[in-house]
């Protein structure tokens, strides 16, 4: 695997492995929190703050208000999983699905 795909794979596996730990820690309940994303991290994840602790959420954009599930909590940071976007960012673009004449689906590029 190339380095970028490996990093995405490792991040995804980390989320799934730690979901079970957080459920046990919270008595089997999922902990969903409301966050405002302030900026983008070096790996493309959204960065917000929950109880004054930095929180990384994959798939979130700056200036969005989101609901995220806390997957892992360490003394220095929190990793969250995006559940719902309450207020989308003006930078968020909808993906258009288009059909070719052969009937296959392809995604058109976004205009920047």
FIGU-825726 format. One record per residue (C-alpha): residue number from 1; residue in one letter; x, y, z. Coordinates in pm, whole numbers, plus 50000, padded with zeros to 5 digits. Each point is the difference from the previous one (the first is absolute). Last residue first. Layout:
N
resi resn c1 c2 c3
NUM A X Y Z .
...
This chain:
112
resi resn c1 c2 c3
112 X 48681 52495 49263 .
111 X 49759 49810 49778 .
110 X 49954 49641 50109 .
109 X 50079 49718 49759 .
108 X 49712 49788 49871 .
107 X 49942 49664 50160 .
106 X 49946 49697 49782 .
105 X 49712 49754 49984 .
104 X 49978 49735 49730 .
103 X 49698 49981 49771 .
102 X 50192 49972 49672 .
101 X 49884 50350 49901 .
100 X 50167 50142 50310 .
99 X 49812 50081 50316 .
98 X 50085 50293 50220 .
97 X 50025 50018 50375 .
96 X 50070 50347 50136 .
95 X 50194 50032 50324 .
94 X 49876 50282 50220 .
93 X 50263 50259 50095 .
92 X 50083 50112 50355 .
91 X 50190 50332 50008 .
90 X 49700 50198 50133 .
89 X 50025 49767 50301 .
88 X 49699 49791 50092 .
87 X 49793 50062 50316 .
86 X 49883 49682 50176 .
85 X 50239 49755 49829 .
84 X 49931 49654 50141 .
83 X 50188 49704 50148 .
82 X 50366 50084 49939 .
81 X 50228 49773 50204 .
80 X 50208 50160 50274 .
79 X 50359 49970 50114 .
78 X 50084 50184 50322 .
77 X 50332 50154 50108 .
76 X 50258 50048 50277 .
75 X 49898 49773 50290 .
74 X 49857 49746 49754 .
73 X 49643 49957 49881 .
72 X 49900 49767 49719 .
71 X 49678 49953 49806 .
70 X 49797 50304 50100 .
69 X 49696 50015 49774 .
68 X 49964 50321 49805 .
67 X 49718 50246 49942 .
66 X 50108 50285 49779 .
65 X 50005 50379 49973 .
64 X 50208 50091 49700 .
63 X 50228 50305 49974 .
62 X 50300 49790 49888 .
61 X 49922 49663 49837 .
60 X 49924 49657 50150 .
59 X 50081 49672 49822 .
58 X 50232 49854 50265 .
57 X 49946 50154 50345 .
56 X 50295 50092 50224 .
55 X 49925 50150 50343 .
54 X 50234 50230 50194 .
53 X 49908 50014 50369 .
52 X 49845 50311 50159 .
51 X 49688 49801 50100 .
50 X 49947 49912 49633 .
49 X 50202 50195 49743 .
48 X 49988 49978 49622 .
47 X 50237 49887 49727 .
46 X 49880 49856 49671 .
45 X 50216 49730 49843 .
44 X 50206 50067 49690 .
43 X 50322 49833 50119 .
42 X 50170 50328 50100 .
41 X 49692 50109 50193 .
40 X 49719 50222 49871 .
39 X 49853 50286 50205 .
38 X 49734 50113 50248 .
37 X 49740 49723 49989 .
36 X 49709 50079 50230 .
35 X 49910 49694 50204 .
34 X 49684 49836 50137 .
33 X 50068 49679 50191 .
32 X 49891 49637 49966 .
31 X 50110 49753 50268 .
30 X 49892 49648 49908 .
29 X 49872 49799 50292 .
28 X 50136 49662 50114 .
27 X 50088 50127 50349 .
26 X 50200 50297 49875 .
25 X 50341 49829 50040 .
24 X 49873 49679 49839 .
23 X 49862 50195 49703 .
22 X 50327 50196 49978 .
21 X 50210 49680 49986 .
20 X 49773 49846 49734 .
19 X 50026 50311 49781 .
18 X 50381 49988 50039 .
17 X 50058 49719 49753 .
16 X 49766 50153 49740 .
15 X 50160 50346 50011 .
14 X 50356 49864 49998 .
13 X 49917 49786 49697 .
12 X 49882 50311 49813 .
11 X 50317 50194 50093 .
10 X 50221 49706 49894 .
9 X 49823 49970 49665 .
8 X 50025 50375 49936 .
7 X 50371 49994 50086 .
6 X 50057 49694 49779 .
5 X 49820 50170 49712 .
4 X 50226 50304 50030 .
3 X 50322 49796 50033 .
2 X 49948 49772 49701 .
1 X 49877 49653 50065 .
